[in-house]
Amino acid sequence: MEEVIGSIPLGSTIHFPPFEQTGRSPRGRRAPDLLGLVLSVFGAAATIVGPAPARADQLPALASSARQDSPQSLIADLRNRIVQSDSATAVLERWCAEYGLAGEARLVALREQGADKPLSGEQRARLGLGPDERVRYRHVRLACGDRVLSEADNWYVPARLTPEMNAALDGSDAPFGRVVRPLAPVRRVVAAQSLVLPATLSPGTPLLRVDALLLTGAGAPFCEVVETYLGAALPGVGP
């Protein structure tokens, strides 16, 4: 029997329609489009099920009840939040706080020094790069406390960031989303893939993968990121 997450088969990939760059901000109409796409493809049953966001006074009860939630429902909830949000950093910090995954729910980017990975032709086209325009690559593991919640391949155009942002990306452990927050970034999800789970989950088990393009509030692309979310993001899976 085929395993599913929220009526979406595990191992499936949803590709999202291209964003038409009009010079206007896409903010405010992106999330309804994403939900409409999922519902139109998979039917009303495709609504992703998971624990609803909780108020601060509900967090202890939520953390306790999470132990009874299946990994599939938790992954579905995490994926739903990621594809609807403009900041994966904010989603993961909120997730870490809700489920009590660390003493302080603050994300840190553990950088891999000297890493490099070329862009594909499709990625260069999405970023609107000229033939000689420079791109920088940053590979990080995003940790909350002693849990590595995700890994990310990040390609960004330094000329489209401020000098202060470039310096922070080169010399600090700040997550990319926190550094570029002054740009009022908007995320356009290119594809989201739920991965087939093994019988036993470990902290390093890949759960889902999201490819997203980041644009300024005015609609100019400046970064593409491929994120892989890991088993340590689930309560009950040890760090």
DOLUMLO-609950 format. One record per atom (N, C-alpha, C, CB): y, z, x. Coordinates in steps of 0.05 Angstrom, whole numbers, plus 32768, in hexadecimal, padded with zeros to 4 digits. Atoms other than C-alpha are relative to their C-alpha. Glycine has a CB too. Layout:
// residues N
YZX;...
// end
This chain:
// residues 239
7FE880008011;800080008000;801980008012;800080197FED;7FE880037FEF;80447FEC801C;801280187FFD;800F7FE77FF9;7FED7FEA8001;80728026802F;801C7FF67FFA;7FFF8010801A;7FE580098007;80B880238013;801380178004;80027FF67FE3;7FEA7FEC8000;80FB8047801B;80127FF87FE9;800F8001801B;7FEE80068017;812080497FD8;7FFB7FE57FF5;801C80038009;8008801A800A;80F9800C7FC0;80067FE98013;800E7FFA7FE6;7FFC80147FEC;810B7FE78000;7FE980028014;801C8003800F;80177FFD7FEF;80CC7FD88029;80078008801D;7FF07FE68001;7FFC7FF87FE4;80C87FFA806D;7FFA7FE78012;7FEE80188008;800380177FEF;80D07FC780A4;80117FE87FF7;7FE47FF78002;7FF08015800A;80FD7F9C8079;801D8001800C;800280007FE2;7FE580017FF6;81427F85808F;80127FF47FEA;80027FEF801A;7FEC800B8012;817E7F7B8061;80167FF48010;800B80157FEC;7FE9800D7FF3;81B07F48807B;80177FFE7FEC;7FF87FE3800A;7FE97FFF8011;81F67F4F805F;80107FE78003;801180198006;7FF180197FFF;82237F14804E;801780018014;800A7FF87FE5;7FEA80007FED;82577EFE8082;801A80097FF3;80037FE4800C;7FE57FF8800A;829C7F1C807B;80147FEA8006;8009801A800E;7FEC80157FFD;82D27EE88070;801A800D800A;80057FF07FE6;7FE87FF47FF5;830B7EFA809E;80197FF27FF4;80007FFD801F;7FE9800B800D;834A7EF08075;801A800C800A;7FFE80057FE2;7FE87FF27FF6;837A7F1C809C;800780187FEF;80177FED8000;7FFB7FE88011;83777F508064;7FEA80148006;80007FF87FE2;80137FEA7FFB;83557F93806A;7FE97FFD7FEB;800D801B7FFE;801680008013;830E7F93804C;7FFB801B7FF4;7FE77FF6800E;80057FE5800A;83137FDD803E;800380017FE1;80138015800D;7FFD7FFB801C;83077FF17FF6;7FEE7FEE7FEF;801C7FFB7FF8;801180108010;82D97FB87FE1;7FE57FFC800E;800C7FE57FFC;801980047FF1;82A17FBC8015;7FE9800E7FF3;80048009801D;80177FF0800B;82767FF47FF8;7FF57FF57FE6;8008801C7FFD;800C800C8018;82707FD67FB2;7FF17FE78005;80167FFB7FEC;800E80197FFA;825C7F937FD0;7FE58007800B;80107FEF8014;801A7FFA7FF4;82247FB47FF9;7FED800A7FEB;800480168016;80117FF68014;82097FDA7FBE;7FF77FEA7FEC;800D80177FF0;800680168011;820D7F9C7F93;7FEB7FEE800B;80187FF07FF9;801380107FF3;81E67F757FC6;7FE4800C7FFF;80077FFB801D;801A7FF38000;81AE7FA87FCB;7FF480007FE4;8002801D8009;800B8000801B;81A87FAE7F7F;7FF87FE57FF6;8015800C7FED;8006801B8009;81A97F637F75;7FE67FF6800C;80167FED8006;8018800A7FF2;81717F587FA8;7FE880107FF7;80048003801E;80177FEF8005;81447F937F98;7FFE800B7FE4;7FFF80168013;80007FF6801B;81577FA47F50;800B801C7FFF;7FE480007FF5;7FF47FE58003;81717FE57F34;7FF08016800D;800380077FE2;80107FEB7FF3;8137800C7F52;80068002801D;7FE37FFA7FFC;7FFA80007FE4;81537FFC7F97;801580158008;80097FE5800A;7FED7FEB7FFA;818680347F91;7FF380148013;800A800E7FE6;800C7FEF7FEB;8179805D7FD0;8002801D7FF8;800E7FFB801B;80017FE58009;816380A37FBF;800280138018;7FE680057FF0;7FFE7FEC7FEB;817680E07FE8;801180177FF6;800A7FF4801B;7FEF7FEA8008;819A81227FE5;801D7FF97FFF;7FFC80188013;7FE380068002;81E1811C7FCC;801080108013;800980057FE3;7FEF7FF07FEF;821A81317FF9;8007801B7FF4;801A7FF08007;7FFC7FE5800B;8224817C7FF2;801B800B8008;7FEA8012800A;7FE97FF07FF8;826081A97FF1;7FF880148015;800C800E7FE7;80067FEC7FEA;826681DC8029;7FF080177FF5;801A800A800C;800F7FE9800A;824D82147FFB;7FE47FFA7FF8;800F800C7FE9;801B80088007;820E81EC7FED;7FEF7FFB8018;80017FE77FEE;800E80097FE8;81FA81DE8035;7FE780118006;801280018018;80187FF17FFB;81C98218803F;7FE97FF87FED;8005801E7FFD;801580088012;81A382058000;7FF67FE48006;800B80017FE3;8008801B7FFA;81A381BC8014;7FEE80008019;80197FEF8004;801080007FE7;818981CB805A;7FE4800B7FFA;800E80128016;801A7FF58007;815181F5803B;7FEF7FEC7FF1;800480197FF0;800F80138011;813D81C18007;7FF87FE78010;80107FF97FE8;800680187FF1;813E818A803C;7FE48001800C;80147FFC8017;801B7FFD7FF5;80FC81A58058;7FEB7FF57FEC;7FFA801D8006;8012800A8014;80DC818E8017;80037FE27FFB;8003800F7FE6;7FFB801C8004;80FA81488018;7FED7FEF8012;801D7FF98005;801080117FEF;80CE810F8031;80117FF28015;7FF17FEB7FEE;7FF180107FED;80E280EA8070;800C7FE77FF4;7FEE7FF98018;7FF68019800C;80E880AB8047;801A80047FF0;7FEB7FF47FEE;7FE77FFC8010;811C80C98017;801780078012;7FFB80167FEB;7FEA7FF97FED;814480E78051;800A7FE7800E;7FF680158014;7FF880197FF2;814480A48076;80107FEE7FED;7FE77FF1800B;7FF280108013;815980808037;801D800A7FFC;7FF180007FE5;7FE67FF58003;819380B0802E;80127FFB8018;7FFE801F7FFB;7FF180057FE8;81A980A98076;80097FE38002;7FF080088019;7FF9801D8000;81A6805D8072;80167FFA7FEC;7FE77FEF7FFB;7FEB80058014;81CE805D8032;801B80098009;7FF8800E7FE6;7FE77FF67FF7;820480878051;800B7FEE8017;7FFE801D800A;7FF780107FE9;8207805D8091;800B7FE57FF7;7FE97FFC8014;7FF7801A8008;820D801A806E;801980007FEF;7FEA7FF17FF2;7FE87FFE8011;824480338040;8018800B800E;7FFA80107FE8;7FEA7FF27FF2;826E80568075;800E7FEE8014;7FF58019800D;7FF2800E7FEB;82A3803D80A4;7FFE800F801B;801E7FFE7FF9;80037FF17FE7;828F807180D9;7FE4800C8001;801580168003;801B7FF47FFC;8247807E80EF;8003801C800D;7FEF7FEE8011;7FFB7FE67FF3;826380B7811A;800580167FEB;80187FFF8013;7FFA7FED8016;827F80DA80DC;7FE780067FF0;80177FF67FEF;80187FFD800F;823E80CF80B6;7FED8013800E;7FF37FE57FFA;80137FF07FF1;821380ED80ED;800A801D8003;7FFB7FF4801B;7FF67FE47FFE;8240812A80F6;7FFE800E7FE6;801E8000800A;80037FF4801A;8240813780AC;7FE280067FFB;800B7FEE7FE9;801D7FFD8003;81F4812E80AB;7FF680188010;7FF17FE68008;80087FEA7FEE;81EB815E80E5;8009801A7FF4;800D7FFC801C;7FF77FE7800C;8215819280C1;7FF080077FE7;801E7FFE7FF9;800E7FFB8019;81F2818A807E;7FE4800C8005;7FFE7FE77FF0;801B7FF87FFC;81AD8193809B;7FFC80148017;7FEF7FE88006;80027FEB7FEC;81BE81C780D0;7FF17FF88019;7FF480187FF4;8010800A7FE9;81A4819C8109;800A800B801B;80017FE28001;7FF57FF57FE7;81D181BE813D;801480167FFA;800F7FE98011;7FED7FEA8005;81FD81FB8146;801C7FF67FFA;800180118019;7FE6800D8005;823B81CE8148;7FFB7FE37FF9;801380038018;8005801C8009;8239818C8121;80157FEE800C;80017FFF7FE1;7FED80117FF2;825F81648155;7FF07FEC8012;801480108012;800F80157FF3;824481228170;800A7FFC801D;80017FE67FF1;7FFA80067FE4;8242811481BB;7FF27FE68008;7FF980178013;800C80197FF7;823680CF81DA;7FF68003801D;80157FE97FFE;800C7FFF7FE5;820680D28215;7FFE7FE4800B;7FE4800E7FFF;7FFE801C7FF7;82178093823B;7FEB7FFA8016;801C7FFB800C;8011800A7FEC;81E7806A8264;80117FF08014;7FE97FEE7FF5;7FEF800C7FEC;820D805A82A4;7FF47FE5800A;800580138017;800880197FF4;820A801282BD;7FF07FEE7FED;7FF080058018;801080118012;81E77FF7827F;800F7FE67FF9;7FF980107FE6;7FF480198008;81F37FAF826B;7FED7FF07FEF;80087FEF8019;801080118011;81DA7F808235;80127FEA7FF5;7FF380117FE8;7FEE80168009;81F67F3B8225;80017FFE7FE2;7FF77FE6800C;7FFD8006801C;82117F2881E1;7FF17FE67FF9;801E7FFD7FF9;800B801A800A;81ED7EF381B8;80177FEE7FF7;7FEC80057FE8;7FEC8013800A;82127EB581A1;800B80087FE5;7FF57FE47FFF;7FF77FF7801B;82147ED0815A;801380178002;7FE880077FEF;7FEE7FE97FFD;82337F118171;801B7FF7800B;7FF380158013;7FE7800A7FF6;82687EEC8199;80117FF37FEA;7FFC7FEC8018;7FF2800D8016;82797EC3815C;800B80147FEC;7FED7FED7FF1;7FF77FEC8012;827E7F008130;8019800F800B;7FEA80157FF9;7FE97FF37FF3;82AE7F208162;80187FED8004;7FF8800C801A;7FEB80147FFC;82D77EE08165;800A7FFE801D;801880077FEE;7FF97FFF7FE4;82D57EDF81B1;80067FE4800B;7FE9800C8010;7FFA80187FF1;82F57EAA81DC;7FEC7FFD8016;801D8000800B;801480047FEB;82CB7E8B8214;800280128018;80017FE38009;7FFB7FEF7FE9;82EA7EB78249;8008801D7FF9;80157FF48012;7FF77FE58008;82F87EF58220;7FEC80158008;800580017FE1;80117FEC7FF5;82DC7F34823E;7FF580137FEB;801080108015;800D7FED8011;82AA7F61821B;7FF380168011;7FEB7FF27FED;800D7FEA7FF2;82927FA68231;7FE8800A7FF0;801480168006;80197FF6800D;824E7FC58222;7FFD801D8006;7FE77FF0800A;80047FE37FFE;8240800E8216;7FE680087FF1;801880107FF5;80197FF6800D;81FA802B8209;8001801E8000;7FE77FF5800F;7FFF7FE38002;81F9807281EF;7FEA800B7FEF;801B80097FF4;80117FF08013;81CC80A681D0;801280157FF4;7FE7800E8010;7FEE7FEE800E;81F080CD819B;7FF2801A7FF9;800B7FF27FE7;800E7FE78003;81DE8116819C;801180147FF0;7FFA800C801B;7FF47FEA800E;81EE8150816E;7FF180198009;80007FFD7FE0;800F7FEA7FF4;81DC81908193;7FEC7FF48013;7FF380127FEB;8015800A7FEE;819A818381B6;7FEF7FEA7FF2;7FEE80168009;800E8015800E;8185814D8184;800E7FE58005;7FFF80067FE2;7FF5801B7FFD;818F81038195;7FFA7FF27FE5;7FF37FF08018;8003800B801C;819B80E5814F;7FFE7FE28000;801780097FEF;8001801D7FFF;81A4809D8163;80067FF5801B;80147FF47FEB;7FF8800F7FE8;81AC806A819A;80117FE87FF7;7FE77FF78011;7FEE80158009;81E180348199;80067FED8017;801A800B7FF5;7FF680157FEF;81EF7FF281BC;801B7FF87FF5;7FEC7FE78002;7FE480048009;823A7FE781B9;800E7FEC8012;800F801B8000;7FF080147FF1;82607FA981CD;801D80007FF4;7FF37FE37FFD;7FE47FFF800A;82AC7FAE81C8;80127FEF8012;8009801D7FFE;7FED80107FF2;82E87F8581DC;801780128009;800C7FE97FED;7FEC7FED7FF6;83147FB08209;801D7FF87FFB;7FFC8005801D;7FE580098005;83517F8481FF;800A80067FE4;80027FE28005;7FF87FFB801C;83507F9681B5;8002801F7FFB;7FEC7FF47FED;7FFC7FE38002;83527FE281C3;801880088011;7FE6800E800A;7FE97FF67FF0;8389800D81E0;7FF58009801C;800E80177FF2;80087FF57FE6;83888022822A;7FF3801B7FFE;801780008013;800B7FE58004;837B80698213;7FE480007FF5;801380117FEE;801C8003800B;833E805481EB;7FED7FF78015;80007FED7FE8;8012800A7FEB;8321802D8225;7FFB80168015;800D7FE8800E;80047FEB7FEC;832C80688254;7FEC80157FF5;801B800D8007;80127FED800C;830980978223;7FE37FF67FFF;800980077FE3;801B800B8001;82CD8068821B;7FF47FFF801C;80017FE47FF5;800A80007FE5;82C780638267;7FFB801B800C;80147FF18012;80017FE67FF2;82D080AC8278;7FFA80187FF0;80198004800D;80067FE88010;82BA80D9823F;7FE67FFC7FF1;801780057FEC;801880018011;827F80EA8212;80077FFD7FE3;7FEF80198005;7FF88003801C;82A680DB81D3;7FF27FE87FF3;801F7FFC7FFE;800B8017800E;828280AF81A0;80157FEA7FFB;7FF380097FE5;7FEE80168004;82A0806A8196;801080037FE7;7FF07FE67FFF;7FF27FFE8019;82B28077814E;801780148001;7FED80097FEA;7FEB7FEC7FFE;82DB80B48160;80177FF58011;7FF6801A800D;7FEB800B7FEE;8300808F8198;80127FEB7FF2;7FF37FF38019;7FF18016800C;83148053816D;800B80077FE5;7FEF7FE77FFE;7FF67FF8801A;8327807B812F;801C7FF87FFA;7FFD801E7FFD;7FE480088006;8372806B8137;80027FE37FF6;801180048018;7FFF801B8009;836080228129;7FF97FFD7FE2;7FED7FEF8010;80098001801C;834A803580E2;7FE97FEC7FFC;80177FFA7FED;801580158000;8309800F80EE;7FF17FFE7FE6;7FEC80068016;801180068017;82E07FEF80B7;7FE67FF4800A;800F7FEC7FEC;801A800B7FF8;82967FE380C0;7FF67FEC7FEC;7FEB80178002;800E80148011;82757FA480A6;7FE37FFF800A;800D7FE48001;801C80007FF9;82297FAB80A7;7FF57FE48001;7FEF80127FED;800B801A7FFD;82087F6C80C1;7FE380007FF6;80017FF7801D;801C7FFE8009;81C07F8380B6;7FF8801E8001;7FED7FEE8011;800C7FE58000;819A7FC480A6;7FE27FFD7FFD;800D80117FEA;801D80028000;81507FCB80B5;7FF4801C8000;7FF77FF08019;80107FE88001;8123800480A0;7FE67FFA800F;7FFB800A7FE3;801780057FEF;80EA800B80D2;7FE7800D7FF6;8006800A801C;801A7FF58008;80A0801880C6;7FFC801A800F;7FE97FEC8004;80037FE67FF4;8092806180D3;7FE380058008;800980167FEC;801C7FF87FF9;8055807C80F9;7FF880187FEE;7FFF8008801E;800A7FEA8010;802980B180D9;800E801A8007;7FE280038004;7FF37FE87FF8;804A80E78102;801B7FF9800D;7FEE80108014;7FE580067FF5;809580E78111;800680128018;801680047FEA;7FF77FF07FE9;80B180FE8154;801F7FFD8001;7FF37FF6801A;7FE380037FFE;80FA81088168;800A7FE58008;800B80158013;7FF8801A7FF7;80FB80C48189;7FF77FE97FEF;7FF77FFC801B;800980158011;80DC809D8150;80177FF07FF4;7FEE800C7FE9;7FEB8010800D;81098063813A;7FFC7FFF7FE2;80017FE3800B;80017FFF801D;8119806A80F0;800C7FE77FF3;800E80197FF6;7FF28017800C;814A803380E0;80147FF58014;800F80087FE6;7FEE800E7FEE;817780018103;80167FF27FF0;7FF17FEB8012;7FE9800B800E;81BD7FEB80EE;80117FF08015;801180167FF3;7FEE80127FF0;81E67FB1810C;801A7FFE7FF0;7FF37FE48005;7FE68000800E;82307FB780FB;80167FF58011;8006801C7FF6;7FE780097FF3;82727F97810C;801780127FF8;80067FE27FF7;7FE97FEF8005;82B07FC28113;80197FEF8001;800280178014;7FE7800E8002;82F37FA680FD;801780147FFD;80007FEC7FE8;7FE97FEF8005;83397FC380FE;800680007FE2;80197FF68011;7FF87FFF801C;83597FD680BC;800C7FE67FF7;801380167FFC;7FF4801A8007;837B7F9280BF;7FEB7FE98000;80167FF98014;801580148002;83387F6E80C4;7FF97FF2801A;80077FEB7FED;8006800D7FE6;83357F5C810F;7FE7800D800D;801880028013;80187FF47FF4;82EF7F66812E;80058008801D;7FE87FEC7FFF;7FFC7FF77FE5;82EC7F8E816E;7FE7800C800C;801680158002;80187FF47FF6;82A57FA98175;7FE87FF87FEF;8003801F8002;80198002800F;825D7F9C8162;7FED8015800B;7FF37FE48002;80127FEA7FF8;822A7FD58164;7FE57FFC7FF2;800D801B7FF9;801B7FFF800B;81DF7FD8815A;7FF6801C8004;7FED7FEB800E;80077FE48000;81C9801E8148;7FE380047FF7;801280107FED;801B7FF98008;8182803A8146;7FFF801E7FFC;7FEB7FF88017;80007FE48008;817A807C8121;7FE4800B8005;800980047FE3;80197FF57FF5;814380AA813B;7FF680187FEF;80048009801D;800E7FEB800F;811280DE8120;800E801B8002;7FE58003800A;7FF27FE67FFD;813C8118813B;801680047FEB;800C8002801C;7FEC7FFD8016;816E81098103;7FF5800D7FE7;800B7FE47FF9;800C7FF58018;813C812480D1;7FFB801E8004;7FE57FF27FF9;80077FE47FFF;8138816F80C3;7FE280038000;800D80107FE9;801D7FFC7FFF;80F3818880D5;7FF27FF18016;7FF47FF87FE7;800B800E7FE9;80E98157810E;800E800C8019;80057FE17FFE;7FF47FF07FEB;80F58180814D;800F7FEF8015;7FEB800F800F;7FF0800F7FEC;8127816C8184;7FEF7FF98018;801880108008;
// end
